[in-house]
Amino acid sequence: MEGYKRLNRELIYKGAVVDFYRDTIQVPSGHETYWDLVSHKGAAAVVAVKNDGTLFMVRQFRNPLDRMTLELPAGGLNSREEPPEVCAARELEEETGYKAGKMEHLIDIFTTVAFCDEKISIYVATDLQPSKQNLDEDEFLDVESYPVEDLIQMIYDGKIQDSKTISGLMTYYHKYCKK
């Protein structure tokens, strides 16, 4: 961070999911400028591998895009202190109705580094056991399953555009499937 100095951080809006800040930054030239920061507690996502090798995906409406999307099961941390693997296990069960016998960390991503600090930890869940789906009151989604090769093709075809899903699927594919 050599040459950059945060002079002030002002909370502009505190939301249910994100907080919006206006930062005053001194840049290397000495000039002061304002940068926006969207702050998020963080999240976790799961590449859930069924016993037959297909992957669980969830289809849900996303308000910012005003359309349905196909994504990895995922959700926000309850607090910044919550271990992401706890969140991943909870979201897997809540959204798909399955528990993982084994959960392995795959990758961490920052979704939009230009203005947001959201970090998503992505896990691979295997040895899935039926449990009980427990959606939030305002959560409506369809659980689907696909071969990983079909999902990779959906990325290339522009049918999957969600960054955490693309990151998780591509990393999983290259680490576990591509020989």
N, CA, C and O atoms as a DFTB+ gen file, in Angstrom:
716 C
 N C O
     1  1       0.827      -1.189       0.000
     2  2       0.000       0.000       0.000
     3  2       0.873       1.254       0.000
     4  3       0.423       2.337       0.373
     5  1       2.103       1.093      -0.417
     6  2       3.038       2.200      -0.429
     7  2       2.513       3.348      -1.286
     8  3       2.136       3.155      -2.442
     9  1       2.496       4.537      -0.705
    10  2       2.041       5.712      -1.424
    11  2       0.557       5.998      -1.287
    12  3       0.091       7.065      -1.685
    13  1      -0.191       5.055      -0.727
    14  2      -1.629       5.244      -0.522
    15  2      -1.897       5.329       0.975
    16  3      -1.319       4.582       1.764
    17  1      -2.781       6.248       1.354
    18  2      -3.109       6.395       2.766
    19  2      -4.598       6.706       2.897
    20  3      -5.109       7.651       2.296
    21  1      -5.277       5.889       3.693
    22  2      -6.687       6.168       3.982
    23  2      -6.727       7.267       5.038
    24  3      -6.187       7.104       6.132
    25  1      -7.361       8.371       4.711
    26  2      -7.466       9.499       5.623
    27  2      -8.760       9.460       6.427
    28  3      -8.818       9.952       7.553
    29  1      -9.805       8.866       5.830
    30  2     -11.096       8.832       6.510
    31  2     -11.957       7.738       5.897
    32  3     -11.836       7.423       4.713
    33  1     -12.818       7.172       6.712
    34  2     -13.838       6.220       6.243
    35  2     -15.148       6.638       6.883
    36  3     -15.274       6.665       8.107
    37  1     -16.132       6.967       6.034
    38  2     -17.431       7.427       6.514
    39  2     -18.512       6.432       6.096
    40  3     -18.650       6.113       4.915
    41  1     -19.275       5.947       7.073
    42  2     -20.394       5.058       6.794
    43  2     -21.526       5.891       6.192
    44  3     -22.032       6.817       6.827
    45  1     -21.915       5.556       4.968
    46  2     -22.980       6.270       4.263
    47  2     -24.314       5.569       4.464
    48  3     -25.344       6.216       4.654
    49  1     -24.287       4.231       4.421
    50  2     -25.520       3.460       4.542
    51  2     -25.206       2.097       5.146
    52  3     -24.275       1.417       4.714
    53  1     -25.984       1.705       6.141
    54  2     -25.844       0.386       6.751
    55  2     -27.038      -0.451       6.312
    56  3     -28.177      -0.154       6.671
    57  1     -26.778      -1.484       5.543
    58  2     -27.848      -2.319       5.017
    59  2     -27.924      -3.670       5.696
    60  3     -27.127      -3.980       6.581
    61  1     -28.884      -4.466       5.275
    62  2     -29.055      -5.812       5.827
    63  2     -27.964      -6.750       5.340
    64  3     -27.568      -7.664       6.062
    65  1     -27.473      -6.536       4.120
    66  2     -26.470      -7.428       3.529
    67  2     -25.117      -6.738       3.379
    68  3     -24.077      -7.358       3.602
    69  1     -25.125      -5.464       3.003
    70  2     -23.879      -4.729       2.788
    71  2     -23.944      -3.373       3.478
    72  3     -25.019      -2.845       3.766
    73  1     -22.770      -2.833       3.729
    74  2     -22.627      -1.466       4.232
    75  2     -21.886      -0.666       3.166
    76  3     -20.996      -1.192       2.497
    77  1     -22.252       0.602       3.010
    78  2     -21.647       1.445       1.996
    79  2     -20.841       2.544       2.673
    80  3     -21.358       3.284       3.509
    81  1     -19.547       2.643       2.296
    82  2     -18.646       3.628       2.876
    83  2     -18.101       4.560       1.800
    84  3     -18.010       4.199       0.626
    85  1     -17.743       5.758       2.226
    86  2     -17.006       6.701       1.382
    87  2     -15.654       6.894       2.041
    88  3     -15.552       7.435       3.142
    89  1     -14.618       6.443       1.349
    90  2     -13.260       6.568       1.861
    91  2     -12.570       7.775       1.237
    92  3     -12.699       8.027       0.039
    93  1     -11.838       8.515       2.058
    94  2     -10.972       9.575       1.565
    95  2      -9.568       8.991       1.525
    96  3      -9.024       8.579       2.550
    97  1      -8.989       8.960       0.332
    98  2      -7.689       8.319       0.107
    99  2      -6.690       9.338      -0.423
   100  3      -6.995      10.118      -1.325
   101  1      -5.487       9.318       0.156
   102  2      -4.395      10.101      -0.405
   103  2      -3.603       9.165      -1.315
   104  3      -3.110       8.130      -0.868
   105  1      -3.484       9.532      -2.595
   106  2      -2.793       8.706      -3.585
   107  2      -1.318       9.108      -3.651
   108  3      -0.943      10.135      -3.086
   109  1      -0.469       8.319      -4.331
   110  2       0.975       8.586      -4.329
   111  2       1.377      10.009      -4.734
   112  3       2.417      10.500      -4.296
   113  1       0.576      10.670      -5.555
   114  2       0.912      12.046      -5.954
   115  2       0.654      13.058      -4.838
   116  3       1.046      14.220      -4.942
   117  1      -0.015      12.604      -3.763
   118  2      -0.384      13.498      -2.675
   119  2      -1.815      14.008      -2.797
   120  3      -2.358      14.565      -1.843
   121  1      -2.421      13.827      -3.948
   122  2      -3.811      14.246      -4.181
   123  2      -4.756      13.410      -3.319
   124  3      -4.519      12.223      -3.095
   125  1      -5.830      14.043      -2.837
   126  2      -6.866      13.339      -2.085
   127  2      -8.040      13.045      -3.012
   128  3      -8.445      13.890      -3.809
   129  1      -8.578      11.839      -2.895
   130  2      -9.711      11.435      -3.722
   131  2     -10.689      10.626      -2.885
   132  3     -10.369      10.202      -1.774
   133  1     -11.871      10.420      -3.420
   134  2     -12.886       9.638      -2.732
   135  2     -13.091       8.318      -3.468
   136  3     -13.211       8.286      -4.692
   137  1     -13.128       7.243      -2.710
   138  2     -13.390       5.917      -3.266
   139  2     -14.567       5.303      -2.512
   140  3     -14.684       5.436      -1.294
   141  1     -15.430       4.631      -3.260
   142  2     -16.551       3.915      -2.664
   143  2     -16.088       2.547      -2.187
   144  3     -15.224       1.918      -2.798
   145  1     -16.673       2.103      -1.093
   146  2     -16.415       0.751      -0.590
   147  2     -17.750       0.128      -0.194
   148  3     -18.498       0.683       0.611
   149  1     -18.029      -1.022      -0.772
   150  2     -19.166      -1.830      -0.357
   151  2     -18.585      -2.932       0.518
   152  3     -17.771      -3.729       0.052
   153  1     -18.993      -2.984       1.771
   154  2     -18.443      -3.952       2.714
   155  2     -19.455      -5.057       2.983
   156  3     -20.641      -4.803       3.194
   157  1     -18.960      -6.284       2.970
   158  2     -19.803      -7.481       3.104
   159  2     -19.148      -8.408       4.123
   160  3     -17.921      -8.487       4.188
   161  1     -19.959      -9.115       4.921
   162  2     -19.427     -10.035       5.949
   163  2     -18.647     -11.197       5.353
   164  3     -17.794     -11.779       6.022
   165  1     -18.928     -11.536       4.112
   166  2     -18.309     -12.684       3.477
   167  2     -19.334     -13.775       3.263
   168  3     -20.462     -13.693       3.748
   169  1     -18.932     -14.791       2.536
   170  2     -19.854     -15.865       2.181
   171  2     -19.079     -17.151       1.956
   172  3     -17.849     -17.177       1.978
   173  1     -19.839     -18.216       1.737
   174  2     -19.249     -19.512       1.410
   175  2     -20.126     -20.170       0.356
   176  3     -21.339     -19.964       0.313
   177  1     -19.488     -20.964      -0.491
   178  2     -20.189     -21.690      -1.549
   179  2     -19.674     -23.122      -1.558
   180  3     -18.609     -23.423      -1.019
   181  1     -20.460     -24.003      -2.186
   182  2     -20.138     -25.431      -2.144
   183  2     -20.286     -26.067      -3.526
   184  3     -21.320     -25.941      -4.181
   185  1     -19.232     -26.749      -3.946
   186  2     -19.318     -27.661      -5.085
   187  2     -19.729     -28.990      -4.467
   188  3     -18.904     -29.707      -3.902
   189  1     -21.013     -29.308      -4.581
   190  2     -21.578     -30.487      -3.918
   191  2     -21.621     -31.647      -4.905
   192  3     -22.400     -31.642      -5.858
   193  1     -20.770     -32.643      -4.661
   194  2     -20.600     -33.769      -5.578
   195  2     -21.441     -34.948      -5.098
   196  3     -21.190     -35.519      -4.037
   197  1     -22.438     -35.297      -5.899
   198  2     -23.291     -36.434      -5.565
   199  2     -22.531     -37.736      -5.787
   200  3     -21.498     -37.751      -6.456
   201  1     -23.040     -38.823      -5.226
   202  2     -22.381     -40.127      -5.349
   203  2     -22.219     -40.565      -6.799
   204  3     -21.292     -41.309      -7.119
   205  1     -23.119     -40.108      -7.689
   206  2     -23.004     -40.470      -9.106
   207  2     -22.066     -39.541      -9.873
   208  3     -21.906     -39.690     -11.085
   209  1     -21.440     -38.579      -9.179
   210  2     -20.482     -37.674      -9.803
   211  2     -21.078     -36.383     -10.322
   212  3     -20.337     -35.463     -10.670
   213  1     -22.407     -36.288     -10.384
   214  2     -23.011     -35.031     -10.812
   215  2     -22.948     -34.028      -9.666
   216  3     -22.704     -34.391      -8.515
   217  1     -23.171     -32.772     -10.002
   218  2     -23.059     -31.696      -9.017
   219  2     -24.416     -31.049      -8.776
   220  3     -25.170     -30.783      -9.712
   221  1     -24.712     -30.800      -7.501
   222  2     -25.916     -30.056      -7.155
   223  2     -25.724     -28.590      -7.533
   224  3     -24.665     -28.008      -7.299
   225  1     -26.759     -28.010      -8.118
   226  2     -26.798     -26.587      -8.435
   227  2     -28.152     -26.060      -7.979
   228  3     -29.103     -26.827      -7.823
   229  1     -28.236     -24.758      -7.767
   230  2     -29.507     -24.151      -7.397
   231  2     -29.871     -23.084      -8.429
   232  3     -29.024     -22.309      -8.872
   233  1     -31.136     -23.065      -8.794
   234  2     -31.658     -22.060      -9.718
   235  2     -32.553     -21.132      -8.899
   236  3     -33.502     -21.570      -8.249
   237  1     -32.225     -19.833      -8.948
   238  2     -32.980     -18.883      -8.145
   239  2     -33.031     -17.512      -8.812
   240  3     -32.206     -17.184      -9.665
   241  1     -34.010     -16.728      -8.405
   242  2     -34.160     -15.372      -8.927
   243  2     -33.138     -14.456      -8.268
   244  3     -32.946     -14.500      -7.053
   245  1     -32.484     -13.626      -9.077
   246  2     -31.531     -12.642      -8.572
   247  2     -31.997     -11.252      -8.970
   248  3     -31.992     -10.900     -10.150
   249  1     -32.398     -10.467      -7.981
   250  2     -32.961      -9.143      -8.205
   251  2     -32.046      -8.221      -9.015
   252  3     -32.539      -7.572      -9.937
   253  1     -30.727      -8.124      -8.722
   254  2     -29.900      -7.198      -9.504
   255  2     -29.915      -7.498     -11.007
   256  3     -29.770      -6.586     -11.820
   257  1     -30.090      -8.759     -11.374
   258  2     -30.109      -9.142     -12.792
   259  2     -31.529      -9.240     -13.340
   260  3     -31.724      -9.304     -14.554
   261  1     -32.507      -9.250     -12.459
   262  2     -33.918      -9.383     -12.813
   263  2     -34.174     -10.655     -13.618
   264  3     -34.918     -10.653     -14.598
   265  1     -33.535     -11.744     -13.175
   266  2     -33.724     -13.021     -13.853
   267  2     -33.263     -14.176     -12.965
   268  3     -32.660     -13.975     -11.911
   269  1     -33.563     -15.375     -13.420
   270  2     -33.121     -16.586     -12.733
   271  2     -31.658     -16.860     -13.094
   272  3     -31.218     -16.561     -14.204
   273  1     -30.916     -17.428     -12.151
   274  2     -29.533     -17.820     -12.399
   275  2     -29.320     -19.243     -11.899
   276  3     -30.045     -19.721     -11.026
   277  1     -28.325     -19.910     -12.457
   278  2     -27.913     -21.238     -12.017
   279  2     -26.593     -21.068     -11.281
   280  3     -25.616     -20.578     -11.848
   281  1     -26.566     -21.479     -10.004
   282  2     -25.407     -21.208      -9.154
   283  2     -25.067     -22.399      -8.265
   284  3     -25.859     -23.326      -8.099
   285  1     -23.864     -22.342      -7.700
   286  2     -23.502     -23.261      -6.623
   287  2     -24.345     -22.912      -5.400
   288  3     -24.703     -21.748      -5.220
   289  1     -24.672     -23.888      -4.557
   290  2     -25.292     -23.557      -3.275
   291  2     -24.349     -22.637      -2.491
   292  3     -23.146     -22.889      -2.424
   293  1     -24.893     -21.581      -1.905
   294  2     -24.046     -20.602      -1.230
   295  2     -24.887     -19.716      -0.327
   296  3     -26.115     -19.689      -0.412
   297  1     -24.198     -18.999       0.530
   298  2     -24.878     -18.039       1.390
   299  2     -23.888     -17.236       2.192
   300  3     -22.698     -17.548       2.243
   301  1     -24.399     -16.194       2.817
   302  2     -23.569     -15.280       3.593
   303  2     -23.231     -15.806       4.965
   304  3     -23.993     -16.558       5.573
   305  1     -22.064     -15.392       5.445
   306  2     -21.669     -15.692       6.818
   307  2     -22.634     -14.981       7.758
   308  3     -23.121     -13.896       7.439
   309  1     -22.913     -15.572       8.901
   310  2     -23.758     -14.913       9.903
   311  2     -23.037     -13.744      10.554
   312  3     -23.673     -12.789      11.000
   313  1     -21.705     -13.813      10.610
   314  2     -20.877     -12.732      11.144
   315  2     -19.496     -12.881      10.522
   316  3     -19.167     -13.926       9.962
   317  1     -18.694     -11.835      10.624
   318  2     -17.323     -11.904      10.094
   319  2     -16.487     -12.954      10.824
   320  3     -15.482     -13.431      10.297
   321  1     -16.906     -13.308      12.033
   322  2     -16.159     -14.275      12.840
   323  2     -16.546     -15.725      12.551
   324  3     -15.826     -16.644      12.941
   325  1     -17.669     -15.938      11.875
   326  2     -18.107     -17.310      11.608
   327  2     -17.126     -17.997      10.665
   328  3     -16.786     -17.440       9.620
   329  1     -16.665     -19.195      11.013
   330  2     -15.787     -19.931      10.097
   331  2     -16.534     -20.228       8.788
   332  3     -17.667     -20.707       8.826
   333  1     -15.918     -19.953       7.640
   334  2     -16.617     -20.165       6.381
   335  2     -17.037     -21.618       6.145
   336  3     -18.036     -21.866       5.470
   337  1     -16.290     -22.576       6.693
   338  2     -16.679     -23.985       6.498
   339  2     -17.983     -24.306       7.229
   340  3     -18.735     -25.180       6.799
   341  1     -18.252     -23.605       8.331
   342  2     -19.523     -23.764       9.049
   343  2     -20.661     -23.228       8.184
   344  3     -21.711     -23.858       8.058
   345  1     -20.436     -22.062       7.595
   346  2     -21.426     -21.465       6.703
   347  2     -21.671     -22.370       5.500
   348  3     -22.821     -22.583       5.118
   349  1     -20.612     -22.904       4.898
   350  2     -20.744     -23.770       3.723
   351  2     -21.585     -25.000       4.043
   352  3     -22.471     -25.366       3.271
   353  1     -21.312     -25.637       5.174
   354  2     -22.076     -26.825       5.577
   355  2     -23.543     -26.467       5.818
   356  3     -24.440     -27.203       5.407
   357  1     -23.785     -25.343       6.479
   358  2     -25.152     -24.901       6.744
   359  2     -25.903     -24.624       5.451
   360  3     -27.036     -25.077       5.280
   361  1     -25.284     -23.888       4.546
   362  2     -25.947     -23.522       3.293
   363  2     -26.206     -24.741       2.412
   364  3     -27.240     -24.820       1.749
   365  1     -25.272     -25.688       2.402
   366  2     -25.484     -26.921       1.637
   367  2     -26.747     -27.623       2.109
   368  3     -27.593     -28.008       1.302
   369  1     -26.867     -27.786       3.414
   370  2     -28.036     -28.478       3.965
   371  2     -29.315     -27.660       3.758
   372  3     -30.340     -28.196       3.339
   373  1     -29.246     -26.359       4.055
   374  2     -30.438     -25.515       3.909
   375  2     -30.966     -25.520       2.479
   376  3     -32.172     -25.622       2.258
   377  1     -30.060     -25.409       1.509
   378  2     -30.495     -25.241       0.123
   379  2     -30.764     -26.547      -0.603
   380  3     -31.688     -26.616      -1.414
   381  1     -29.976     -27.591      -0.332
   382  2     -30.136     -28.837      -1.091
   383  2     -30.816     -29.947      -0.305
   384  3     -31.365     -30.880      -0.892
   385  1     -30.782     -29.851       1.022
   386  2     -31.327     -30.936       1.836
   387  2     -30.351     -32.083       2.011
   388  3     -30.763     -33.208       2.294
   389  1     -29.052     -31.812       1.844
   390  2     -28.017     -32.824       2.029
   391  2     -26.934     -32.301       2.957
   392  3     -26.640     -31.106       2.989
   393  1     -26.339     -33.236       3.721
   394  2     -25.172     -32.947       4.557
   395  2     -23.949     -33.583       3.910
   396  3     -24.043     -34.613       3.242
   397  1     -22.810     -32.952       4.121
   398  2     -21.556     -33.478       3.576
   399  2     -20.875     -34.386       4.589
   400  3     -20.719     -34.018       5.753
   401  1     -20.471     -35.572       4.148
   402  2     -19.643     -36.433       4.978
   403  2     -18.217     -35.913       5.023
   404  3     -17.497     -36.103       6.003
   405  1     -17.818     -35.245       3.929
   406  2     -16.465     -34.686       3.839
   407  2     -16.549     -33.326       3.162
   408  3     -17.236     -33.158       2.154
   409  1     -15.838     -32.356       3.735
   410  2     -15.810     -31.001       3.183
   411  2     -14.346     -30.577       3.078
   412  3     -13.597     -30.637       4.053
   413  1     -13.956     -30.152       1.887
   414  2     -12.562     -29.756       1.645
   415  2     -12.522     -28.360       1.029
   416  3     -13.271     -28.062       0.099
   417  1     -11.639     -27.506       1.558
   418  2     -11.497     -26.159       1.016
   419  2     -10.952     -26.237      -0.407
   420  3     -10.010     -26.982      -0.676
   421  1     -11.546     -25.468      -1.316
   422  2     -11.131     -25.463      -2.717
   423  2     -10.396     -24.174      -3.081
   424  3      -9.276     -24.217      -3.590
   425  1     -11.029     -23.027      -2.820
   426  2     -10.443     -21.744      -3.236
   427  2     -11.175     -20.611      -2.523
   428  3     -12.334     -20.760      -2.137
   429  1     -10.495     -19.480      -2.351
   430  2     -11.112     -18.246      -1.865
   431  2     -11.076     -17.239      -3.001
   432  3     -10.089     -17.147      -3.731
   433  1     -12.162     -16.483      -3.144
   434  2     -12.195     -15.431      -4.159
   435  2     -12.699     -14.135      -3.523
   436  3     -13.424     -14.154      -2.528
   437  1     -12.301     -13.020      -4.115
   438  2     -12.878     -11.723      -3.812
   439  2     -13.693     -11.346      -5.044
   440  3     -13.157     -11.307      -6.151
   441  1     -14.976     -11.071      -4.865
   442  2     -15.891     -10.987      -5.998
   443  2     -15.672      -9.787      -6.905
   444  3     -15.709      -9.935      -8.127
   445  1     -15.449      -8.624      -6.357
   446  2     -15.311      -7.396      -7.155
   447  2     -14.355      -6.450      -6.447
   448  3     -14.788      -5.543      -5.736
   449  1     -13.064      -6.657      -6.636
   450  2     -12.038      -5.969      -5.843
   451  2     -11.972      -4.460      -6.067
   452  3     -11.350      -3.762      -5.267
   453  1     -12.580      -3.941      -7.105
   454  2     -12.510      -2.504      -7.362
   455  2     -13.311      -1.693      -6.356
   456  3     -12.991      -0.531      -6.105
   457  1     -14.370      -2.303      -5.765
   458  2     -15.198      -1.520      -4.841
   459  2     -15.818      -2.334      -3.716
   460  3     -16.586      -1.785      -2.926
   461  1     -15.512      -3.622      -3.614
   462  2     -16.171      -4.463      -2.624
   463  2     -15.162      -5.396      -1.957
   464  3     -14.242      -5.893      -2.607
   465  1     -15.340      -5.632      -0.653
   466  2     -14.424      -6.513       0.074
   467  2     -14.999      -7.913       0.298
   468  3     -14.469      -8.666       1.115
   469  1     -16.074      -8.277      -0.413
   470  2     -16.694      -9.586      -0.221
   471  2     -15.724     -10.713      -0.589
   472  3     -15.209     -10.772      -1.706
   473  1     -15.491     -11.598       0.371
   474  2     -14.661     -12.784       0.165
   475  2     -15.580     -14.000       0.238
   476  3     -16.372     -14.141       1.169
   477  1     -15.462     -14.873      -0.759
   478  2     -16.233     -16.105      -0.756
   479  2     -15.263     -17.278      -0.704
   480  3     -14.391     -17.418      -1.561
   481  1     -15.427     -18.111       0.307
   482  2     -14.649     -19.340       0.429
   483  2     -15.470     -20.459      -0.200
   484  3     -16.645     -20.642       0.119
   485  1     -14.832     -21.203      -1.099
   486  2     -15.530     -22.252      -1.833
   487  2     -14.973     -23.611      -1.411
   488  3     -13.761     -23.807      -1.316
   489  1     -15.894     -24.540      -1.160
   490  2     -15.552     -25.877      -0.668
   491  2     -16.077     -26.943      -1.617
   492  3     -17.000     -26.706      -2.397
   493  1     -15.471     -28.121      -1.535
   494  2     -15.974     -29.305      -2.226
   495  2     -16.579     -30.209      -1.161
   496  3     -15.921     -30.554      -0.179
   497  1     -17.830     -30.587      -1.361
   498  2     -18.531     -31.472      -0.425
   499  2     -18.754     -32.824      -1.109
   500  3     -19.260     -32.891      -2.229
   501  1     -18.368     -33.898      -0.414
   502  2     -18.565     -35.251      -0.933
   503  2     -19.197     -36.113       0.156
   504  3     -19.424     -35.657       1.276
   505  1     -19.472     -37.357      -0.195
   506  2     -20.137     -38.292       0.715
   507  2     -21.416     -37.665       1.258
   508  3     -21.642     -37.614       2.467
   509  1     -22.248     -37.189       0.332
   510  2     -23.474     -36.483       0.700
   511  2     -24.517     -37.443       1.248
   512  3     -24.742     -38.527       0.711
   513  1     -25.140     -37.014       2.327
   514  2     -26.178     -37.809       2.992
   515  2     -27.470     -37.001       3.029
   516  3     -27.446     -35.813       3.351
   517  1     -28.610     -37.641       2.699
   518  2     -29.887     -36.909       2.751
   519  2     -30.146     -36.352       4.147
   520  3     -29.869     -36.998       5.158
   521  1     -30.680     -35.146       4.173
   522  2     -31.060     -34.475       5.406
   523  2     -32.386     -33.775       5.124
   524  3     -33.295     -34.363       4.538
   525  1     -32.489     -32.513       5.544
   526  2     -33.742     -31.793       5.336
   527  2     -33.440     -30.394       4.813
   528  3     -32.675     -29.643       5.417
   529  1     -34.055     -30.055       3.678
   530  2     -33.936     -28.716       3.142
   531  2     -34.644     -27.757       4.105
   532  3     -35.708     -28.073       4.639
   533  1     -34.041     -26.585       4.319
   534  2     -34.583     -25.626       5.274
   535  2     -34.364     -24.214       4.735
   536  3     -33.500     -23.486       5.224
   537  1     -35.145     -23.832       3.729
   538  2     -34.974     -22.536       3.083
   539  2     -35.431     -21.400       3.987
   540  3     -36.333     -21.564       4.808
   541  1     -34.789     -20.241       3.818
   542  2     -35.244     -19.041       4.521
   543  2     -36.640     -18.686       4.024
   544  3     -37.055     -19.113       2.947
   545  1     -37.358     -17.899       4.823
   546  2     -38.735     -17.526       4.508
   547  2     -38.870     -16.857       3.137
   548  3     -39.870     -17.048       2.446
   549  1     -37.856     -16.072       2.748
   550  2     -37.908     -15.345       1.478
   551  2     -37.063     -15.997       0.384
   552  3     -36.746     -15.364      -0.623
   553  1     -36.702     -17.257       0.586
   554  2     -35.827     -17.967      -0.351
   555  2     -36.627     -19.021      -1.117
   556  3     -37.266     -19.892      -0.526
   557  1     -36.574     -18.921      -2.426
   558  2     -37.258     -19.866      -3.295
   559  2     -36.257     -20.302      -4.355
   560  3     -35.742     -19.474      -5.106
   561  1     -35.985     -21.591      -4.416
   562  2     -35.023     -22.075      -5.399
   563  2     -35.350     -23.499      -5.809
   564  3     -36.055     -24.226      -5.109
   565  1     -34.821     -23.873      -6.954
   566  2     -34.946     -25.236      -7.449
   567  2     -33.581     -25.878      -7.378
   568  3     -32.583     -25.267      -7.759
   569  1     -33.525     -27.107      -6.892
   570  2     -32.281     -27.862      -6.816
   571  2     -32.211     -28.755      -8.055
   572  3     -33.139     -29.506      -8.354
   573  1     -31.090     -28.653      -8.764
   574  2     -30.881     -29.426      -9.983
   575  2     -29.514     -30.087      -9.894
   576  3     -28.696     -29.717      -9.051
   577  1     -29.264     -31.062     -10.758
   578  2     -27.928     -31.661     -10.798
   579  2     -27.501     -31.872     -12.246
   580  3     -28.309     -32.162     -13.128
   581  1     -26.188     -31.713     -12.452
   582  2     -25.618     -31.773     -13.797
   583  2     -24.243     -32.440     -13.749
   584  3     -23.555     -32.376     -12.730
   585  1     -23.843     -33.082     -14.855
   586  2     -22.445     -33.500     -14.976
   587  2     -21.562     -32.251     -15.072
   588  3     -21.965     -31.244     -15.654
   589  1     -20.379     -32.322     -14.507
   590  2     -19.498     -31.155     -14.487
   591  2     -19.178     -30.681     -15.899
   592  3     -19.070     -29.475     -16.125
   593  1     -19.025     -31.591     -16.852
   594  2     -18.712     -31.191     -18.230
   595  2     -19.833     -30.326     -18.816
   596  3     -19.558     -29.376     -19.550
   597  1     -21.083     -30.643     -18.502
   598  2     -22.210     -29.832     -18.975
   599  2     -22.163     -28.437     -18.359
   600  3     -22.461     -27.450     -19.032
   601  1     -21.794     -28.353     -17.099
   602  2     -21.710     -27.056     -16.425
   603  2     -20.581     -26.208     -17.012
   604  3     -20.738     -25.001     -17.192
   605  1     -19.458     -26.833     -17.304
   606  2     -18.342     -26.105     -17.921
   607  2     -18.784     -25.553     -19.279
   608  3     -18.471     -24.412     -19.620
   609  1     -19.502     -26.354     -20.040
   610  2     -19.999     -25.882     -21.337
   611  2     -20.976     -24.725     -21.152
   612  3     -20.983     -23.792     -21.954
   613  1     -21.801     -24.772     -20.106
   614  2     -22.726     -23.664     -19.830
   615  2     -21.965     -22.368     -19.533
   616  3     -22.430     -21.282     -19.880
   617  1     -20.804     -22.482     -18.896
   618  2     -19.963     -21.306     -18.658
   619  2     -19.509     -20.747     -20.004
   620  3     -19.643     -19.552     -20.265
   621  1     -18.968     -21.622     -20.861
   622  2     -18.477     -21.182     -22.172
   623  2     -19.598     -20.623     -23.047
   624  3     -19.358     -19.737     -23.867
   625  1     -20.809     -21.131     -22.880
   626  2     -21.955     -20.671     -23.662
   627  2     -22.601     -19.411     -23.084
   628  3     -23.542     -18.877     -23.671
   629  1     -22.102     -18.928     -21.933
   630  2     -22.656     -17.729     -21.313
   631  2     -23.931     -17.963     -20.537
   632  3     -24.619     -17.008     -20.176
   633  1     -24.261     -19.221     -20.273
   634  2     -25.478     -19.525     -19.521
   635  2     -25.246     -19.448     -18.016
   636  3     -26.188     -19.220     -17.256
   637  1     -24.013     -19.635     -17.582
   638  2     -23.618     -19.432     -16.181
   639  2     -22.668     -18.245     -16.175
   640  3     -21.620     -18.275     -16.819
   641  1     -23.045     -17.187     -15.434
   642  2     -22.251     -15.961     -15.418
   643  2     -21.862     -15.518     -14.012
   644  3     -21.137     -14.535     -13.853
   645  1     -22.327     -16.221     -13.005
   646  2     -22.036     -15.876     -11.613
   647  2     -20.573     -16.176     -11.295
   648  3     -20.096     -17.283     -11.543
   649  1     -19.863     -15.193     -10.746
   650  2     -18.412     -15.323     -10.542
   651  2     -18.032     -16.442      -9.577
   652  3     -17.073     -17.169      -9.838
   653  1     -18.754     -16.601      -8.477
   654  2     -18.383     -17.658      -7.528
   655  2     -18.599     -19.034      -8.151
   656  3     -17.826     -19.963      -7.919
   657  1     -19.664     -19.149      -8.945
   658  2     -19.977     -20.418      -9.583
   659  2     -18.930     -20.755     -10.638
   660  3     -18.453     -21.888     -10.703
   661  1     -18.574     -19.783     -11.455
   662  2     -17.541     -20.013     -12.466
   663  2     -16.226     -20.378     -11.797
   664  3     -15.570     -21.336     -12.206
   665  1     -15.830     -19.630     -10.775
   666  2     -14.566     -19.900     -10.076
   667  2     -14.571     -21.290      -9.450
   668  3     -13.609     -22.044      -9.593
   669  1     -15.648     -21.623      -8.763
   670  2     -15.736     -22.923      -8.105
   671  2     -15.740     -24.074      -9.094
   672  3     -15.019     -25.054      -8.912
   673  1     -16.550     -23.962     -10.142
   674  2     -16.640     -25.049     -11.124
   675  2     -15.341     -25.230     -11.896
   676  3     -14.887     -26.359     -12.083
   677  1     -14.744     -24.145     -12.341
   678  2     -13.502     -24.259     -13.115
   679  2     -12.364     -24.810     -12.252
   680  3     -11.588     -25.650     -12.708
   681  1     -12.267     -24.343     -11.025
   682  2     -11.211     -24.851     -10.133
   683  2     -11.439     -26.321      -9.827
   684  3     -10.501     -27.117      -9.876
   685  1     -12.676     -26.692      -9.511
   686  2     -13.007     -28.100      -9.259
   687  2     -12.665     -28.961     -10.482
   688  3     -12.021     -30.002     -10.355
   689  1     -13.096     -28.522     -11.648
   690  2     -12.863     -29.287     -12.871
   691  2     -11.373     -29.499     -13.113
   692  3     -10.944     -30.613     -13.412
   693  1     -10.586     -28.437     -12.986
   694  2      -9.159     -28.569     -13.263
   695  2      -8.400     -29.313     -12.183
   696  3      -7.372     -29.931     -12.459
   697  1      -8.889     -29.261     -10.967
   698  2      -8.203     -29.958      -9.867
   699  2      -8.583     -31.436      -9.790
   700  3      -7.735     -32.279      -9.498
   701  1      -9.864     -31.758     -10.051
   702  2     -10.340     -33.115      -9.807
   703  2     -10.733     -33.903     -11.050
   704  3     -10.763     -35.133     -11.002
   705  1     -11.029     -33.247     -12.143
   706  2     -11.618     -33.960     -13.272
   707  2     -10.717     -34.013     -14.499
   708  3     -10.712     -35.017     -15.212
   709  1      -9.977     -32.983     -14.750
   710  2      -9.170     -32.906     -15.961
   711  2      -7.879     -33.682     -15.766
   712  3      -7.085     -33.390     -14.872
   713  1      -7.693     -34.652     -16.599
   714  2      -6.479     -35.499     -16.482
   715  2      -5.511     -35.192     -17.578
   716  3      -4.441     -35.798     -17.645
